[in-house]
Amino acid sequence: MVANEVDYVVGVDTHRDEHVLAVVVAPAGAVVARQTVSASGRGYAQALRFAQRYAAGARVWAVEGAGHYGVGLARYLNGRGEAVLEVGRSSRNERRLRGKDDELDAVRAALTAFASEPLALPRSGERREALRLLLVARRSAVDVRREALVQLRSVIVTAPDRLREELRGLPVQRLLERCCRFRLSAAAAPDEQAARLVLRTLARRIEAASAEADELEQKILATCRHSHRSCSTSPASARSSPPSCSSPGRTVAESAPKPPSPASLASPRSPPPAARRAGSGSAAAATGS
């Protein structure tokens, strides 16, 4: 348990603009000091000086939301050799019943770390963060494409008969290509002009979102391949020590297992067809002899 290994735990209740710190002494659980710092580089340095002053012995940081509001503080502390643990936030029902108090939440984070076993290390890493951002951007592009495609089909349903008959039954790609080439004509009725303009706008939006999603997907795959290469070790080092990607601070991409090869998917109990034919031929030869 953490209480048996350290002298102090610095609990941190994180927010967007500021963090609340509480130093709790182990194992008694008494609060030594509290302080509020800004969520910035200057505030992180102030928090470290605060801990060095009131928690001069063996200490550990218990940070709420180390992957969200507290990610900057966790990176700052990890870069300076501080031990950082990630603790979960209190449940919504508990906050509703007992109220929300930032200082008490910081103390609760420290007390939660006292009893944590095994230790929960914060998920951090530049490649992990890059992969998360790329996935967020790709998800947004896919959502834009899906919503725009639904709107385009809805416009076709209510479009004038001539335009609806022209576009009905077309595959998605041909439909988008046709709508992207629409031109406005002064001879067309106002409702048809408006439908052509909206269909052209939506089709071009879908094409742009599809191109962005494809580009982001390529970057995601490149990031994953780079992470796999960085995790690979030489045979000699693999025999002497476990691979680095098995460390607690590994990233998602680094810890993701490689896809199995096609050969490994074959069942060991079911030999390939060629082997079965060869086996049956040899069996027949043996029987004939």
CYANA upper distance limits for C-alpha pairs under 8 A (distance plus 0.5 A):
  1 MET  CA      5 GLU  CA      7.41
  1 MET  CA    114 PHE  CA      7.13
  1 MET  CA    115 ALA  CA      6.36
  1 MET  CA    116 SER  CA      6.72
  1 MET  CA    117 GLU  CA      6.19
  1 MET  CA    118 PRO  CA      8.24
  2 VAL  CA      6 VAL  CA      6.75
  2 VAL  CA    113 ALA  CA      7.16
  2 VAL  CA    114 PHE  CA      5.50
  2 VAL  CA    115 ALA  CA      6.96
  2 VAL  CA    116 SER  CA      7.07
  2 VAL  CA    117 GLU  CA      8.04
  2 VAL  CA    119 LEU  CA      8.43
  3 ALA  CA      7 ASP  CA      7.88
  3 ALA  CA     26 ALA  CA      6.01
  3 ALA  CA     27 PRO  CA      5.77
  3 ALA  CA    114 PHE  CA      5.38
  3 ALA  CA    115 ALA  CA      7.50
  4 ASN  CA     26 ALA  CA      8.31
  4 ASN  CA     27 PRO  CA      7.68
  6 VAL  CA     26 ALA  CA      7.39
  6 VAL  CA     57 GLY  CA      8.27
  6 VAL  CA     58 ALA  CA      5.47
  6 VAL  CA     59 ARG  CA      5.92
  6 VAL  CA     60 VAL  CA      7.50
  7 ASP  CA     25 VAL  CA      6.56
  7 ASP  CA     26 ALA  CA      5.61
  7 ASP  CA     27 PRO  CA      7.94
  7 ASP  CA     55 ALA  CA      8.27
  7 ASP  CA     57 GLY  CA      6.38
  7 ASP  CA     58 ALA  CA      5.62
  7 ASP  CA     59 ARG  CA      6.27
  8 TYR  CA     23 VAL  CA      7.21
  8 TYR  CA     24 VAL  CA      6.20
  8 TYR  CA     25 VAL  CA      5.05
  8 TYR  CA     26 ALA  CA      5.92
  8 TYR  CA     55 ALA  CA      6.32
  8 TYR  CA     57 GLY  CA      7.43
  8 TYR  CA     58 ALA  CA      6.89
  8 TYR  CA     59 ARG  CA      5.11
  8 TYR  CA     60 VAL  CA      7.09
  9 VAL  CA     23 VAL  CA      6.41
  9 VAL  CA     24 VAL  CA      5.83
  9 VAL  CA     25 VAL  CA      6.98
  9 VAL  CA     26 ALA  CA      7.67
  9 VAL  CA     55 ALA  CA      8.37
  9 VAL  CA     59 ARG  CA      6.00
  9 VAL  CA     60 VAL  CA      5.50
  9 VAL  CA     61 TRP  CA      6.21
  9 VAL  CA     62 ALA  CA      7.25
  9 VAL  CA    110 ALA  CA      6.09
  9 VAL  CA    113 ALA  CA      8.06
  9 VAL  CA    114 PHE  CA      8.14
 10 VAL  CA     21 LEU  CA      7.06
 10 VAL  CA     22 ALA  CA      6.09
 10 VAL  CA     23 VAL  CA      5.00
 10 VAL  CA     24 VAL  CA      6.78
 10 VAL  CA     51 ALA  CA      7.68
 10 VAL  CA     55 ALA  CA      8.37
 10 VAL  CA     59 ARG  CA      7.77
 10 VAL  CA     60 VAL  CA      6.77
 10 VAL  CA     61 TRP  CA      5.20
 10 VAL  CA     62 ALA  CA      6.44
 10 VAL  CA    110 ALA  CA      6.52
 11 GLY  CA     21 LEU  CA      6.14
 11 GLY  CA     22 ALA  CA      5.65
 11 GLY  CA     23 VAL  CA      6.87
 11 GLY  CA     24 VAL  CA      8.00
 11 GLY  CA     61 TRP  CA      6.55
 11 GLY  CA     62 ALA  CA      5.23
 11 GLY  CA     63 VAL  CA      6.60
 11 GLY  CA    106 ALA  CA      5.24
 11 GLY  CA    107 VAL  CA      6.22
 11 GLY  CA    108 ARG  CA      7.84
 11 GLY  CA    109 ALA  CA      5.54
 11 GLY  CA    110 ALA  CA      4.69
 11 GLY  CA    111 LEU  CA      8.40
 12 VAL  CA     19 HIS  CA      7.02
 12 VAL  CA     20 VAL  CA      6.06
 12 VAL  CA     21 LEU  CA      5.10
 12 VAL  CA     22 ALA  CA      7.06
 12 VAL  CA     61 TRP  CA      7.96
 12 VAL  CA     62 ALA  CA      6.61
 12 VAL  CA     63 VAL  CA      5.35
 12 VAL  CA     64 GLU  CA      6.70
 12 VAL  CA    105 ASP  CA      8.34
 12 VAL  CA    106 ALA  CA      5.28
 12 VAL  CA    107 VAL  CA      8.29
 12 VAL  CA    109 ALA  CA      7.12
 12 VAL  CA    110 ALA  CA      8.09
 13 ASP  CA     19 HIS  CA      6.23
 13 ASP  CA     20 VAL  CA      5.63
 13 ASP  CA     21 LEU  CA      7.08
 13 ASP  CA     63 VAL  CA      7.20
 13 ASP  CA     64 GLU  CA      6.16
 13 ASP  CA    102 ASP  CA      6.76
 13 ASP  CA    103 GLU  CA      7.96
 13 ASP  CA    105 ASP  CA      6.36
 13 ASP  CA    106 ALA  CA      5.14
 13 ASP  CA    109 ALA  CA      7.75
 14 THR  CA     18 GLU  CA      7.23
 14 THR  CA     19 HIS  CA      5.06
 14 THR  CA     20 VAL  CA      7.04
 14 THR  CA     63 VAL  CA      7.78
 14 THR  CA     64 GLU  CA      6.51
 14 THR  CA     65 GLY  CA      7.15
 14 THR  CA     69 TYR  CA      6.28
 14 THR  CA     70 GLY  CA      6.06
 15 HIS  CA     19 HIS  CA      6.15
 15 HIS  CA     39 ALA  CA      8.15
 15 HIS  CA     69 TYR  CA      6.10
 15 HIS  CA     70 GLY  CA      7.93
 16 ARG  CA     39 ALA  CA      7.31
 16 ARG  CA     69 TYR  CA      6.08
 17 ASP  CA     38 SER  CA      6.47
 17 ASP  CA     39 ALA  CA      5.58
 17 ASP  CA     40 SER  CA      8.50
 18 GLU  CA     36 THR  CA      7.35
 18 GLU  CA     37 VAL  CA      6.10
 18 GLU  CA     38 SER  CA      4.60
 18 GLU  CA     39 ALA  CA      5.09
 19 HIS  CA     36 THR  CA      6.20
 19 HIS  CA     37 VAL  CA      5.90
 19 HIS  CA     38 SER  CA      6.60
 19 HIS  CA     39 ALA  CA      6.67
 20 VAL  CA     34 ARG  CA      7.87
 20 VAL  CA     35 GLN  CA      6.40
 20 VAL  CA     36 THR  CA      4.91
 20 VAL  CA     37 VAL  CA      6.98
 20 VAL  CA    102 ASP  CA      6.91
 20 VAL  CA    103 GLU  CA      6.76
 20 VAL  CA    106 ALA  CA      6.82
 21 LEU  CA     34 ARG  CA      5.99
 21 LEU  CA     35 GLN  CA      5.70
 21 LEU  CA     36 THR  CA      6.57
 21 LEU  CA     37 VAL  CA      8.32
 21 LEU  CA     47 ALA  CA      8.14
 21 LEU  CA    103 GLU  CA      7.74
 21 LEU  CA    106 ALA  CA      6.34
 21 LEU  CA    107 VAL  CA      8.50
 22 ALA  CA     31 VAL  CA      7.38
 22 ALA  CA     32 VAL  CA      7.95
 22 ALA  CA     33 ALA  CA      6.29
 22 ALA  CA     34 ARG  CA      4.89
 22 ALA  CA     35 GLN  CA      7.13
 22 ALA  CA    103 GLU  CA      7.47
 22 ALA  CA    106 ALA  CA      6.07
 22 ALA  CA    107 VAL  CA      6.17
 22 ALA  CA    110 ALA  CA      8.09
 23 VAL  CA     31 VAL  CA      6.34
 23 VAL  CA     32 VAL  CA      5.89
 23 VAL  CA     33 ALA  CA      5.86
 23 VAL  CA     34 ARG  CA      6.94
 23 VAL  CA     51 ALA  CA      7.89
 23 VAL  CA     54 TYR  CA      7.57
 23 VAL  CA     55 ALA  CA      7.36
 23 VAL  CA    107 VAL  CA      8.12
 23 VAL  CA    110 ALA  CA      8.22
 24 VAL  CA     29 GLY  CA      6.10
 24 VAL  CA     30 ALA  CA      5.95
 24 VAL  CA     31 VAL  CA      4.94
 24 VAL  CA     32 VAL  CA      6.21
 24 VAL  CA     33 ALA  CA      8.14
 24 VAL  CA    107 VAL  CA      7.59
 24 VAL  CA    110 ALA  CA      7.08
 24 VAL  CA    111 LEU  CA      8.30
 25 VAL  CA     29 GLY  CA      5.88
 25 VAL  CA     30 ALA  CA      6.00
 25 VAL  CA     31 VAL  CA      6.98
 25 VAL  CA     32 VAL  CA      7.24
 26 ALA  CA     30 ALA  CA      8.08
 26 ALA  CA    114 PHE  CA      8.25
 27 PRO  CA    114 PHE  CA      8.35
 29 GLY  CA    111 LEU  CA      7.38
 31 VAL  CA    107 VAL  CA      7.92
 32 VAL  CA     54 TYR  CA      7.64
 33 ALA  CA     54 TYR  CA      7.46
 34 ARG  CA    103 GLU  CA      7.79
 35 GLN  CA     50 PHE  CA      8.41
 37 VAL  CA     43 GLY  CA      5.48
 37 VAL  CA     44 TYR  CA      7.84
 37 VAL  CA     46 GLN  CA      7.42
 37 VAL  CA     47 ALA  CA      7.05
 38 SER  CA     42 ARG  CA      7.96
 38 SER  CA     43 GLY  CA      5.08
 38 SER  CA     44 TYR  CA      7.95
 39 ALA  CA     43 GLY  CA      6.28
 39 ALA  CA     44 TYR  CA      7.41
 39 ALA  CA     72 GLY  CA      8.25
 39 ALA  CA     73 LEU  CA      8.09
 40 SER  CA     44 TYR  CA      6.62
 40 SER  CA     72 GLY  CA      8.29
 41 GLY  CA     45 ALA  CA      6.86
 42 ARG  CA     46 GLN  CA      6.74
 43 GLY  CA     47 ALA  CA      6.61
 44 TYR  CA     48 LEU  CA      6.84
 44 TYR  CA     73 LEU  CA      6.46
 44 TYR  CA     76 TYR  CA      7.42
 45 ALA  CA     49 ARG  CA      6.81
 46 GLN  CA     50 PHE  CA      6.61
 47 ALA  CA     51 ALA  CA      6.77
 48 LEU  CA     52 GLN  CA      6.66
 48 LEU  CA     77 LEU  CA      8.23
 49 ARG  CA     53 ARG  CA      6.68
 50 PHE  CA     54 TYR  CA      6.78
 50 PHE  CA     55 ALA  CA      8.47
 51 ALA  CA     55 ALA  CA      5.53
 51 ALA  CA     56 ALA  CA      7.49
 52 GLN  CA     56 ALA  CA      5.53
 55 ALA  CA     59 ARG  CA      7.00
 59 ARG  CA     83 ALA  CA      7.91
 60 VAL  CA     82 GLU  CA      7.58
 60 VAL  CA     83 ALA  CA      5.55
 60 VAL  CA     84 VAL  CA      6.42
 60 VAL  CA     85 LEU  CA      7.75
 61 TRP  CA     82 GLU  CA      8.11
 61 TRP  CA     83 ALA  CA      6.63
 61 TRP  CA     84 VAL  CA      5.15
 61 TRP  CA     85 LEU  CA      6.38
 61 TRP  CA    110 ALA  CA      8.26
 62 ALA  CA     84 VAL  CA      6.65
 62 ALA  CA     85 LEU  CA      5.37
 62 ALA  CA     86 GLU  CA      6.26
 62 ALA  CA     87 VAL  CA      6.65
 62 ALA  CA    109 ALA  CA      6.45
 62 ALA  CA    110 ALA  CA      6.13
 62 ALA  CA    113 ALA  CA      6.56
 63 VAL  CA     70 GLY  CA      7.18
 63 VAL  CA     74 ALA  CA      8.00
 63 VAL  CA     84 VAL  CA      7.58
 63 VAL  CA     85 LEU  CA      6.69
 63 VAL  CA     86 GLU  CA      5.65
 63 VAL  CA     87 VAL  CA      6.46
 63 VAL  CA    109 ALA  CA      7.48
 64 GLU  CA     70 GLY  CA      7.17
 64 GLU  CA     86 GLU  CA      6.50
 64 GLU  CA     87 VAL  CA      5.65
 64 GLU  CA     88 GLY  CA      6.34
 64 GLU  CA     89 ARG  CA      6.52
 64 GLU  CA    109 ALA  CA      7.28
 65 GLY  CA     69 TYR  CA      6.27
 65 GLY  CA     70 GLY  CA      5.79
 65 GLY  CA     71 VAL  CA      7.79
 65 GLY  CA     86 GLU  CA      7.52
 65 GLY  CA     87 VAL  CA      7.75
 65 GLY  CA     88 GLY  CA      7.38
 65 GLY  CA     89 ARG  CA      7.69
 66 ALA  CA     70 GLY  CA      4.81
 66 ALA  CA     71 VAL  CA      5.22
 66 ALA  CA     73 LEU  CA      8.33
 66 ALA  CA     74 ALA  CA      6.64
 66 ALA  CA     86 GLU  CA      6.29
 66 ALA  CA     87 VAL  CA      8.45
 66 ALA  CA    122 PRO  CA      6.38
 66 ALA  CA    123 ARG  CA      8.03
 67 GLY  CA     71 VAL  CA      5.43
 67 GLY  CA    122 PRO  CA      7.41
 67 GLY  CA    123 ARG  CA      6.96
 67 GLY  CA    124 SER  CA      7.71
 70 GLY  CA     74 ALA  CA      6.63
 71 VAL  CA     75 ARG  CA      6.66
 71 VAL  CA    124 SER  CA      8.23
 72 GLY  CA     76 TYR  CA      6.69
 73 LEU  CA     77 LEU  CA      6.64
 74 ALA  CA     78 ASN  CA      6.51
 74 ALA  CA     84 VAL  CA      7.15
 74 ALA  CA    122 PRO  CA      8.07
 75 ARG  CA     79 GLY  CA      6.53
 75 ARG  CA    124 SER  CA      7.91
 76 TYR  CA     80 ARG  CA      7.14
 77 LEU  CA     81 GLY  CA      6.99
 77 LEU  CA     82 GLU  CA      5.65
 77 LEU  CA     83 ALA  CA      7.98
 77 LEU  CA     84 VAL  CA      7.69
 78 ASN  CA     82 GLU  CA      5.83
 78 ASN  CA     83 ALA  CA      7.27
 78 ASN  CA     84 VAL  CA      7.39
 84 VAL  CA    121 LEU  CA      7.18
 84 VAL  CA    122 PRO  CA      7.49
 85 LEU  CA    113 ALA  CA      7.95
 85 LEU  CA    119 LEU  CA      7.36
 85 LEU  CA    120 ALA  CA      6.07
 85 LEU  CA    121 LEU  CA      5.37
 85 LEU  CA    122 PRO  CA      6.40
 86 GLU  CA    120 ALA  CA      6.05
 86 GLU  CA    121 LEU  CA      6.18
 86 GLU  CA    122 PRO  CA      5.52
 87 VAL  CA    109 ALA  CA      6.83
 87 VAL  CA    112 THR  CA      7.57
 87 VAL  CA    113 ALA  CA      7.31
 87 VAL  CA    120 ALA  CA      7.69
 88 GLY  CA    109 ALA  CA      8.36
 89 ARG  CA    109 ALA  CA      8.35
 90 SER  CA     94 GLU  CA      7.05
 90 SER  CA     95 ARG  CA      7.30
 90 SER  CA    105 ASP  CA      8.48
 91 SER  CA     95 ARG  CA      6.94
 92 ARG  CA     96 ARG  CA      6.66
 93 ASN  CA     97 LEU  CA      6.71
 94 GLU  CA     98 ARG  CA      6.42
 94 GLU  CA     99 GLY  CA      8.17
 95 ARG  CA     99 GLY  CA      5.48
 95 ARG  CA    100 LYS  CA      6.11
 96 ARG  CA    100 LYS  CA      8.07
100 LYS  CA    105 ASP  CA      8.25
101 ASP  CA    105 ASP  CA      6.60
102 ASP  CA    106 ALA  CA      6.76
103 GLU  CA    107 VAL  CA      6.88
104 LEU  CA    108 ARG  CA      6.52
105 ASP  CA    109 ALA  CA      6.63
106 ALA  CA    110 ALA  CA      6.99
107 VAL  CA    111 LEU  CA      6.75
108 ARG  CA    112 THR  CA      6.49
109 ALA  CA    113 ALA  CA      6.83
110 ALA  CA    114 PHE  CA      6.98
111 LEU  CA    115 ALA  CA      7.55
112 THR  CA    116 SER  CA      6.91
116 SER  CA    120 ALA  CA      8.11
121 LEU  CA    248 PRO  CA      7.26
121 LEU  CA    249 GLY  CA      7.37
122 PRO  CA    249 GLY  CA      7.83
123 ARG  CA    249 GLY  CA      6.78
123 ARG  CA    250 ARG  CA      8.01
123 ARG  CA    251 THR  CA      7.49
124 SER  CA    128 ARG  CA      7.20
124 SER  CA    129 GLU  CA      7.75
124 SER  CA    249 GLY  CA      7.21
124 SER  CA    250 ARG  CA      8.24
124 SER  CA    251 THR  CA      7.33
125 GLY  CA    129 GLU  CA      6.74
125 GLY  CA    249 GLY  CA      8.22
125 GLY  CA    250 ARG  CA      8.05
125 GLY  CA    251 THR  CA      6.72
126 GLU  CA    130 ALA  CA      6.61
127 ARG  CA    131 LEU  CA      6.51
127 ARG  CA    223 THR  CA      7.75
127 ARG  CA    227 SER  CA      7.84
127 ARG  CA    251 THR  CA      7.58
127 ARG  CA    253 ALA  CA      8.13
128 ARG  CA    132 ARG  CA      6.62
128 ARG  CA    251 THR  CA      5.72
128 ARG  CA    252 VAL  CA      6.56
128 ARG  CA    253 ALA  CA      7.11
129 GLU  CA    133 LEU  CA      6.72
130 ALA  CA    134 LEU  CA      6.71
131 LEU  CA    135 LEU  CA      6.64
131 LEU  CA    220 ILE  CA      6.82
131 LEU  CA    223 THR  CA      7.37
131 LEU  CA    224 CYS  CA      8.46
131 LEU  CA    253 ALA  CA      8.16
132 ARG  CA    136 VAL  CA      6.71
133 LEU  CA    137 ALA  CA      6.72
134 LEU  CA    138 ARG  CA      6.63
134 LEU  CA    216 LEU  CA      6.84
134 LEU  CA    219 LYS  CA      8.08
134 LEU  CA    220 ILE  CA      6.89
135 LEU  CA    139 ARG  CA      6.52
135 LEU  CA    216 LEU  CA      8.33
135 LEU  CA    220 ILE  CA      7.84
136 VAL  CA    140 SER  CA      6.77
137 ALA  CA    141 ALA  CA      6.83
137 ALA  CA    216 LEU  CA      7.96
138 ARG  CA    142 VAL  CA      6.67
138 ARG  CA    212 GLU  CA      7.92
138 ARG  CA    213 ALA  CA      5.64
138 ARG  CA    216 LEU  CA      6.33
138 ARG  CA    217 GLU  CA      7.51
139 ARG  CA    143 ASP  CA      6.65
139 ARG  CA    213 ALA  CA      8.38
140 SER  CA    144 VAL  CA      6.71
141 ALA  CA    145 ARG  CA      6.74
141 ALA  CA    209 ALA  CA      5.66
141 ALA  CA    210 SER  CA      7.60
141 ALA  CA    212 GLU  CA      7.07
141 ALA  CA    213 ALA  CA      6.09
142 VAL  CA    146 ARG  CA      6.69
142 VAL  CA    209 ALA  CA      7.34
142 VAL  CA    210 SER  CA      7.66
142 VAL  CA    213 ALA  CA      6.87
143 ASP  CA    147 GLU  CA      6.62
144 VAL  CA    148 ALA  CA      6.52
144 VAL  CA    206 ILE  CA      7.93
144 VAL  CA    209 ALA  CA      7.11
145 ARG  CA    149 LEU  CA      6.56
145 ARG  CA    205 ARG  CA      7.82
145 ARG  CA    206 ILE  CA      5.38
145 ARG  CA    207 GLU  CA      8.42
145 ARG  CA    209 ALA  CA      6.08
145 ARG  CA    210 SER  CA      7.11
146 ARG  CA    150 VAL  CA      6.81
146 ARG  CA    206 ILE  CA      8.46
147 GLU  CA    151 GLN  CA      6.79
148 ALA  CA    152 LEU  CA      6.58
148 ALA  CA    202 LEU  CA      6.36
148 ALA  CA    203 ALA  CA      8.26
148 ALA  CA    205 ARG  CA      7.68
148 ALA  CA    206 ILE  CA      6.73
149 LEU  CA    153 ARG  CA      6.79
149 LEU  CA    202 LEU  CA      7.86
149 LEU  CA    203 ALA  CA      8.21
149 LEU  CA    206 ILE  CA      7.30
150 VAL  CA    154 SER  CA      6.73
151 GLN  CA    155 VAL  CA      6.71
151 GLN  CA    202 LEU  CA      8.15
152 LEU  CA    156 ILE  CA      6.86
152 LEU  CA    199 LEU  CA      6.54
152 LEU  CA    202 LEU  CA      6.66
152 LEU  CA    203 ALA  CA      7.84
153 ARG  CA    157 VAL  CA      6.92
154 SER  CA    158 THR  CA      7.26
155 VAL  CA    159 ALA  CA      6.42
155 VAL  CA    195 ALA  CA      7.48
155 VAL  CA    198 VAL  CA      8.41
155 VAL  CA    199 LEU  CA      7.72
156 ILE  CA    163 LEU  CA      8.22
156 ILE  CA    164 ARG  CA      6.23
156 ILE  CA    167 LEU  CA      7.94
156 ILE  CA    168 ARG  CA      8.40
156 ILE  CA    195 ALA  CA      8.46
156 ILE  CA    199 LEU  CA      8.49
157 VAL  CA    164 ARG  CA      7.31
158 THR  CA    164 ARG  CA      8.39
159 ALA  CA    163 LEU  CA      6.80
159 ALA  CA    164 ARG  CA      6.20
159 ALA  CA    191 ASP  CA      8.27
159 ALA  CA    192 GLU  CA      7.48
159 ALA  CA    195 ALA  CA      6.69
160 PRO  CA    164 ARG  CA      6.53
160 PRO  CA    191 ASP  CA      7.77
160 PRO  CA    192 GLU  CA      6.64
161 ASP  CA    165 GLU  CA      6.52
162 ARG  CA    166 GLU  CA      6.79
163 LEU  CA    167 LEU  CA      6.91
163 LEU  CA    192 GLU  CA      7.96
164 ARG  CA    168 ARG  CA      6.30
167 LEU  CA    175 LEU  CA      7.13
170 LEU  CA    174 ARG  CA      6.65
170 LEU  CA    175 LEU  CA      5.98
171 PRO  CA    175 LEU  CA      6.39
172 VAL  CA    176 LEU  CA      6.66
173 GLN  CA    177 GLU  CA      6.74
174 ARG  CA    178 ARG  CA      6.55
175 LEU  CA    179 CYS  CA      6.66
176 LEU  CA    180 CYS  CA      6.52
176 LEU  CA    203 ALA  CA      5.73
176 LEU  CA    204 ARG  CA      8.20
176 LEU  CA    206 ILE  CA      8.45
176 LEU  CA    207 GLU  CA      8.12
177 GLU  CA    181 ARG  CA      7.06
177 GLU  CA    203 ALA  CA      8.20
178 ARG  CA    182 PHE  CA      7.28
179 CYS  CA    196 ARG  CA      7.95
179 CYS  CA    199 LEU  CA      6.31
179 CYS  CA    200 ARG  CA      5.45
179 CYS  CA    203 ALA  CA      6.49
180 CYS  CA    199 LEU  CA      8.18
180 CYS  CA    200 ARG  CA      5.34
180 CYS  CA    201 THR  CA      8.09
180 CYS  CA    203 ALA  CA      6.21
180 CYS  CA    204 ARG  CA      6.44
181 ARG  CA    200 ARG  CA      7.68
182 PHE  CA    196 ARG  CA      6.68
182 PHE  CA    197 LEU  CA      8.00
182 PHE  CA    200 ARG  CA      6.57
183 ARG  CA    196 ARG  CA      7.81
183 ARG  CA    197 LEU  CA      8.35
184 LEU  CA    188 ALA  CA      8.41
184 LEU  CA    193 GLN  CA      6.43
184 LEU  CA    196 ARG  CA      7.45
184 LEU  CA    197 LEU  CA      7.64
185 SER  CA    193 GLN  CA      7.43
188 ALA  CA    192 GLU  CA      6.72
188 ALA  CA    193 GLN  CA      6.69
189 ALA  CA    193 GLN  CA      6.74
190 PRO  CA    194 ALA  CA      6.68
191 ASP  CA    195 ALA  CA      6.67
192 GLU  CA    196 ARG  CA      6.60
193 GLN  CA    197 LEU  CA      6.71
194 ALA  CA    198 VAL  CA      6.67
195 ALA  CA    199 LEU  CA      6.48
196 ARG  CA    200 ARG  CA      6.52
197 LEU  CA    201 THR  CA      6.70
198 VAL  CA    202 LEU  CA      6.63
199 LEU  CA    203 ALA  CA      6.46
200 ARG  CA    204 ARG  CA      6.66
201 THR  CA    205 ARG  CA      6.69
202 LEU  CA    206 ILE  CA      6.66
203 ALA  CA    207 GLU  CA      6.74
204 ARG  CA    208 ALA  CA      6.64
205 ARG  CA    209 ALA  CA      6.61
206 ILE  CA    210 SER  CA      6.54
207 GLU  CA    211 ALA  CA      6.72
208 ALA  CA    212 GLU  CA      6.72
209 ALA  CA    213 ALA  CA      6.58
210 SER  CA    214 ASP  CA      6.69
211 ALA  CA    215 GLU  CA      6.70
212 GLU  CA    216 LEU  CA      6.60
213 ALA  CA    217 GLU  CA      6.56
214 ASP  CA    218 GLN  CA      6.86
215 GLU  CA    219 LYS  CA      6.95
216 LEU  CA    220 ILE  CA      6.63
217 GLU  CA    221 LEU  CA      6.74
218 GLN  CA    222 ALA  CA      6.65
219 LYS  CA    223 THR  CA      6.60
220 ILE  CA    224 CYS  CA      6.75
221 LEU  CA    225 ARG  CA      6.65
222 ALA  CA    226 HIS  CA      6.62
223 THR  CA    227 SER  CA      6.68
223 THR  CA    253 ALA  CA      8.39
224 CYS  CA    228 HIS  CA      6.72
224 CYS  CA    253 ALA  CA      5.93
224 CYS  CA    254 GLU  CA      7.97
225 ARG  CA    229 ARG  CA      6.73
226 HIS  CA    230 SER  CA      6.75
227 SER  CA    231 CYS  CA      6.80
227 SER  CA    253 ALA  CA      6.54
227 SER  CA    254 GLU  CA      5.72
228 HIS  CA    232 SER  CA      6.88
228 HIS  CA    253 ALA  CA      7.78
228 HIS  CA    254 GLU  CA      6.28
230 SER  CA    254 GLU  CA      8.44
231 CYS  CA    243 PRO  CA      7.52
231 CYS  CA    244 SER  CA      6.73
231 CYS  CA    245 CYS  CA      5.90
231 CYS  CA    254 GLU  CA      6.84
232 SER  CA    243 PRO  CA      7.86
233 THR  CA    237 SER  CA      6.83
233 THR  CA    238 ALA  CA      6.52
233 THR  CA    243 PRO  CA      6.95
234 SER  CA    238 ALA  CA      6.52
235 PRO  CA    239 ARG  CA      6.77
236 ALA  CA    240 SER  CA      6.87
237 SER  CA    241 SER  CA      6.34
237 SER  CA    242 PRO  CA      8.35
237 SER  CA    243 PRO  CA      8.45
238 ALA  CA    242 PRO  CA      6.35
238 ALA  CA    243 PRO  CA      6.61
242 PRO  CA    246 SER  CA      7.65
243 PRO  CA    247 SER  CA      8.47
245 CYS  CA    250 ARG  CA      6.15
245 CYS  CA    251 THR  CA      8.48
245 CYS  CA    254 GLU  CA      6.41
245 CYS  CA    255 SER  CA      6.50
246 SER  CA    250 ARG  CA      7.20
246 SER  CA    255 SER  CA      7.58
250 ARG  CA    254 GLU  CA      6.65
250 ARG  CA    255 SER  CA      6.77
251 THR  CA    255 SER  CA      6.52
252 VAL  CA    256 ALA  CA      6.45
260 PRO  CA    264 SER  CA      6.80
260 PRO  CA    265 LEU  CA      7.56
261 SER  CA    265 LEU  CA      7.29
262 PRO  CA    266 ALA  CA      7.78
266 ALA  CA    270 SER  CA      7.85
266 ALA  CA    271 PRO  CA      8.43
267 SER  CA    271 PRO  CA      7.91
271 PRO  CA    275 ALA  CA      6.49
271 PRO  CA    276 ARG  CA      6.82
272 PRO  CA    276 ARG  CA      6.85
273 PRO  CA    277 ARG  CA      6.67
274 ALA  CA    278 ALA  CA      6.63
275 ALA  CA    279 GLY  CA      6.41
276 ARG  CA    280 SER  CA      6.53
277 ARG  CA    281 GLY  CA      6.58
278 ALA  CA    282 SER  CA      6.71
279 GLY  CA    283 ALA  CA      6.59
280 SER  CA    284 ALA  CA      6.58
281 GLY  CA    285 ALA  CA      6.69
282 SER  CA    286 ALA  CA      6.60
283 ALA  CA    287 THR  CA      6.69
284 ALA  CA    288 GLY  CA      6.60
285 ALA  CA    289 SER  CA      6.63
